[in-house]
Amino acid sequence: MSVPPRIVSAEPVIHGVLKIVWNDGYEGVVDLRPVISRGRIFTYLQDRENFRKLSVEDFGHSVGWTDADGAEIDFGSDTLRMKAESQAELNQLVSNLRV
């Protein structure tokens, strides 16, 4: 069983979108806007200032936030990596299309 790469850094690019660097050198952009728009536990992240308060947690195994009530909202490194890779593939496919 392989260990997922750890997150070295994460920063907001625009509201709802993160640029992430992993310890294996991979850099990706992850669009969390569809998830955040679902509300419920993600309502806290709908505020731009709150979204900017992210931190890399658990020795790089997740990116997270703590809401006003002290509840933790986090996304695991492996989940973010899969999103980054799939979104990169989609972006590449779209950029190659000619209309």
C-alpha positions as CSV (number, residue, x, y, z in Angstrom):
1,M,0.0,0.0,0.0
2,S,1.5,3.3,-1.0
3,V,1.5,6.4,1.1
4,P,-0.2,9.4,-0.5
5,P,2.1,12.4,-1.2
6,R,2.1,15.1,1.5
7,I,1.1,18.7,0.9
8,V,4.0,21.1,1.2
9,S,2.0,24.3,0.6
10,A,-1.5,25.4,-0.3
11,E,-2.7,28.9,-1.1
12,P,-5.9,30.4,-2.5
13,V,-5.7,31.5,-6.1
14,I,-9.2,32.9,-6.3
15,H,-12.2,32.3,-4.0
16,G,-12.8,28.5,-3.9
17,V,-9.7,27.6,-5.9
18,L,-6.4,26.4,-4.3
19,K,-2.9,26.0,-5.8
20,I,-1.2,23.1,-4.0
21,V,2.3,21.7,-4.0
22,W,3.0,18.2,-2.9
23,N,6.3,16.7,-1.6
24,D,6.9,14.7,-4.8
25,G,7.1,18.0,-6.8
26,Y,3.6,17.8,-8.3
27,E,1.8,21.2,-8.5
28,G,-1.8,21.5,-9.2
29,V,-4.8,23.7,-9.0
30,V,-8.0,22.4,-7.3
31,D,-11.4,24.0,-7.9
32,L,-13.4,23.4,-4.7
33,R,-16.3,25.8,-5.8
34,P,-18.7,22.9,-6.6
35,V,-18.2,21.4,-3.2
36,I,-18.4,24.7,-1.3
37,S,-21.6,25.6,-3.1
38,R,-23.4,22.6,-1.6
39,G,-23.5,24.5,1.7
40,R,-24.1,22.6,5.0
41,I,-20.7,22.0,6.5
42,F,-19.1,24.0,3.7
43,T,-21.1,27.2,4.3
44,Y,-18.2,28.7,6.3
45,L,-16.0,28.5,3.2
46,Q,-18.5,30.5,1.1
47,D,-17.1,33.6,2.7
48,R,-14.0,34.8,0.9
49,E,-12.2,35.8,4.1
50,N,-12.9,32.5,5.8
51,F,-11.6,30.6,2.7
52,R,-8.3,32.4,2.9
53,K,-7.8,31.2,6.5
54,L,-6.7,27.7,5.3
55,S,-3.8,25.8,6.8
56,V,-1.8,22.7,5.9
57,E,-2.5,20.2,8.6
58,D,-1.5,16.8,9.9
59,F,2.0,17.0,8.6
60,G,0.8,17.6,5.1
61,H,-1.9,15.0,5.0
62,S,-4.7,17.6,4.6
63,V,-5.7,21.2,4.0
64,G,-8.2,22.5,6.5
65,W,-10.1,25.3,8.2
66,T,-11.7,25.7,11.6
67,D,-15.1,27.4,11.6
68,A,-16.5,29.9,14.1
69,D,-17.9,27.0,16.2
70,G,-14.5,25.2,16.3
71,A,-15.6,22.5,13.8
72,E,-12.9,21.3,11.5
73,I,-13.4,21.3,7.7
74,D,-10.7,19.4,5.8
75,F,-9.8,17.8,2.6
76,G,-7.3,14.9,2.5
77,S,-4.1,15.1,0.5
78,D,-5.1,12.1,-1.6
79,T,-8.6,13.5,-2.4
80,L,-7.1,16.9,-3.4
81,R,-4.4,15.2,-5.6
82,M,-7.1,13.2,-7.4
83,K,-9.1,16.4,-8.0
84,A,-6.0,18.2,-9.2
85,E,-5.1,15.5,-11.6
86,S,-8.6,15.0,-13.0
87,Q,-9.1,18.8,-13.4
88,A,-5.8,19.1,-15.1
89,E,-6.8,16.4,-17.6
90,L,-10.1,18.1,-18.2
91,N,-8.4,21.5,-18.7
92,Q,-6.0,20.0,-21.2
93,L,-8.8,18.3,-23.1
94,V,-10.8,21.6,-23.3
95,S,-7.8,23.6,-24.3
96,N,-7.2,21.2,-27.2
97,L,-10.7,21.5,-28.6
98,R,-11.3,23.7,-31.5
99,V,-14.7,25.2,-32.1
